[in-house]
């Protein structure tokens, strides 16, 4: 299982502190994040999936589907007892409680990391497909959410530091098999170990990304300078902002 409490910034581009932390536990293609933690906590407090869904403003069917999807990756998390119009009672299994505890520890590490930055790259919109835009940048084509972007627009691509995950190339992660639509290959150029968070500098072409990972993940990945790695992040975690709008905010 992978833990993510990440941050990144690209040398030669603008790195802005966001103060936005997002932790995630990763098993294969599944990610357990804050919304999932809220669902499990609500199940624990309400004693049923129906009660948890009602409290969170979600449908019972969607809550059940999400729990089942998570259990496919993390094991049985909720013990469900059938019966009654509400679907009977439910409680967290030991694995469910352990997963919540691990997420809380990871979130605490991320919260303690000051000024988690975001990567900002200049680019030009090459294609628009609904709410997503493809942008040509110095590191290649990057996909992200846009706000009224048009082909040919000069834009900034802003990638939340907490959205980036690092993999060794030996893991051979196929970007098409996951919901992470952006993937780049690079080389580790430096690792700065911290007490709870390590900073990994990854060179992609002429751009160097800084990626923050927990000490536990650093030990598990066993990264060294010179290692070939891949970094990836979801298109939905990437914002495409017009150059004029970006200048107006700075």
Secondary structure, DSSP 8 states (H G I E B T S, - for coil): -EEE-----BTTS--EE------EEEETTEEE-HHHHHHHHHHHHHSSHHHHHHHHT--HHHHHHHHHHHHHHH---EEE---TTTT--EEE-HHHHHHHHHHHHHHHHHHTS-S-EEEEEEEEEEEEETTEEEEEETTEEEEEEESS--TT-EEEEEEEGGG-EEEEGGG---GGGSS--EEEEEEEEEEE--SSEEEEEEEETTEEEEEEEEHHHHHHHT--TT-EEEEEE-GGGEEEEEHHHHHHH-
